[in-house]
Structures are given as structure tokens and as C-alpha cells.
Amino acid sequence: MSSVSVIIPALDEEEPIAGVVRECFATGLPNEVIVVDNGSTDRTAERAHEAGAHVVTAPRGYGLACAAGLRALSPKCDIVVFLDGDGSDVPAFMNQLVEPVALGTHDFVIGSRTRGQREPGSMNLQQIFAGRVAGLILRLLYGVRYTDMSPFRAIRRDALERLDMREQTYGWNLEMQMKA
């Protein structure tokens, strides 16, 4: 059985963070939830800790937060799930990302905000367009099909370590998709 850990980079997400952490645990999948406080000026870290998360800090930068979360992982972790702390990702769908990785059929699975149903107004036209264009470019360059650059993703830990991630800001997700 795989050991799943969740990493949630968070910046000033005091309101939603406790609910996101509780929703992650409610899936029954993660052995640990790590919230990386990325320089919040509110009570994000405190609320995450109260909800049961292991909280670590990192300097500002999305990639820096993800890397800090990786350093805090339990040695037993086999599968890493990333999701945002603002409540835009739905932890209830985590099993759909984790299952193919746990079964060994995939090393990397990414959620898509552009496929299926979404709440009206949850994504603007520019976000949808950017995700499709980036997906098209990645398909042309690497022969893989992505419909989005969603932060909600699961990856086998050993595969992630081999990617040798370098990006320290919001390019983290794109770098991971390119290298994966």
C-alpha cells in the first residue's frame, strides 16, 4: 500500500486553509498534509496547524514553497499530491489522481480544470486559453497531451526526485510537466 503525502503551498489563505486540510484528511488517503506558509501576513499557518497539518515555512515563491514541502516529507512517502490552499482544488477528487500512480500505471497524473464541469465564473477565458495553448506547445515539443496546467497533481516521489526541479516561482508546475 502506498503512503501518500499532500503538499499545500499557501500565502494569506487564512479563511479556506483549515477546510482544505480537513477535506484532504477526509479522503482517507494522505498519511500527512504539509502546509507551506509562503510568507503569509495572516493566520494561515495557525489555522492549518489547528486543522492537523504539519506546517513549515518558506520564502516567497511558489517553487520555493513546493521545494520546502518536499524537504519536509516523511521518509515513508511514496506518492506526493500537490494542491492549492485557496479552495479552488477539490480534495475529494484526490483518489482519481492517486489511484493510477498507486497502481503503477502512471508516474504522474494531473487534474484538469478545463475538462468536465466547473462552476460558472471559476475560470476566466484567459486562464482557459493559456492552459490550452501551453498544452498544445507541450504536445508539440514532448508528444504528451495536457489540457491544463492545474496545480492539483499526484506524482511518484522517486519520479519527482529524478526531475531535479529548479524553478522557484510560478513556473514550477510548467517545469514539472515539461520534465515529466
NORMOQUI-V709037 format. One record per backbone hydrogen bond with DSSP energy under -1.0 kcal/mol. NH is the residue of the N-H (numbers start at 0). CO is the residue of the C=O. If there is no record, write none. Layout:
BEGIN
NH;CO + NH;CO
END
This chain:
BEGIN
4;78 + 5;31 + 6;80 + 7;33 + 9;35 + 16;12 + 19;15 + 20;16 + 21;17 + 22;18 + 23;19 + 24;20 + 25;21 + 26;23 + 27;24 + 30;3 + 31;3 + 33;5 + 34;53 + 35;7 + 36;55 + 37;9 + 46;42 + 47;43 + 48;44 + 49;45 + 50;46 + 51;48 + 52;47 + 53;32 + 55;34 + 57;36 + 63;167 + 64;60 + 65;61 + 66;62 + 67;63 + 68;64 + 69;65 + 70;66 + 71;67 + 72;69 + 76;73 + 77;2 + 78;2 + 79;154 + 80;4 + 81;152 + 82;6 + 92;89 + 93;90 + 95;92 + 96;93 + 97;93 + 98;94 + 101;97 + 102;98 + 104;99 + 105;99 + 108;153 + 110;151 + 121;118 + 127;123 + 128;124 + 129;125 + 130;126 + 131;127 + 132;128 + 133;129 + 134;130 + 135;131 + 136;132 + 137;133 + 138;134 + 139;135 + 140;136 + 141;137 + 142;138 + 152;81 + 153;108 + 154;79 + 155;106 + 156;77 + 159;155 + 160;156 + 161;157 + 171;168 + 174;170 + 175;171 + 176;172 + 177;173 + 178;174 + 179;175
END
